[in-house]
């Protein structure tokens, strides 16, 4: 991670769970970190919980990644005050309980807008910043095991699924599309998809009571591993499961 010292890393969905754990890990690795999230008060709480030596390197911006204008305003601020983006951790995502056939259609659209288009909006701005400054940056997309395989989970889990796996299957395809586009644009920007199994976060608390689960800090460790690989090594996909997972 030494080569990233004082670089600028942007983490979406930074207010809790995996995003908050990644923010802490990057700060401890001596990076400047910009946390983007809708819940600004939660990010302020996160910053106040940090050691004084880390607080000054965490910049927090209220941002709804599903809204392109909100994303553009956030990245405009980053380019004005921090020169640009070197690392993007596309972590923000939503999951709304319900069945695809009967849940509120606005919730279906919200999931797709956040989990798919939010990644697209942020990836485009990060790429433009890296390309303009000739930076060999790195994009990390926080995916899910459900982006690769959708097991028959049974009636007790079915209401937790709906459109979410479809949005994560899109992330698998997005990773390869971006890899090819980075190559065609003659850059050395890396792209990595990290697909955890069940992680113990606010989104999954109810399921975690009955199934093996990972902790957010274990995902942040994986992010740092991917970022620390040599310049010619790209971890394209990393799947992480808790021991004993049933699918």
VENLIN-V568503 format. One line per field, one symbol per residue. ss: DSSP state (A for helix, B for strand, O for the rest). phi: phi as a letter, one per 40 degrees, with the letter a starting at -180 (. if undefined). psi: psi as a letter, one per 40 degrees, with the letter a starting at -180 (. if undefined). A space follows every 10 residues. Layout:
# VENLIN-V568503
ss = ???
phi = ???
psi = ???
This chain:
# VENLIN-V568503
ss = OAAAOOOBBB BBOOOOAAAA AAAAAAAAOO OBBBBBBOOA AAAAAAAAOO OAAAAOOBBB BBOOOOOAAA AAAAAAAAAA AAOOOOBBBB OOOOOOOOOO OOOOAAAAAA AAAAAAAAAA AAAAAAAAAA AAOOOOOBBB BBOOAAAOOO OOOOAAAAOO OOOAAAAAAA AAAAAAAAAA AAAAOOOOOB BBBBBBOOBO OOOOAAAAOO OOOBOAAAAA AAAAAAAOOO OOOOOOBBBB OOOOOOO
phi = .dccdgcbbb bcgccafccc ccdccccccg ccbbcbaccc cccccccccc cdccdccbbb bcabccbccc cccccccccc bbgibbbbbc bdabbbcibd cbcdcccccc cccccbcdcc dcccccdccc cccfbccabb bcbadccbab cccgccbdcc bfcdcccccc cdccdcdcdc cccccfbbcc bbbbbcccbc bdcbdccccb bdacbdcccc cccccccccd dcbbccabbb bcdgccb
psi = edeeheihhh hifeeibddd ddddddddef ihhhhhidgd ddddddddei ideddeehhh hhhheehddd dddddddddd dedahdhhhg dhiihhiiid deihdddddd dddddcdddd dddddddddd ddefhgahhh hhaideedhg iheiddddee cbeddddddd dddddddddd ddddefifhi hhhhgiahhg iddedddede iiiiiddddd dddddddeii dehhhdhhhh iiheie.
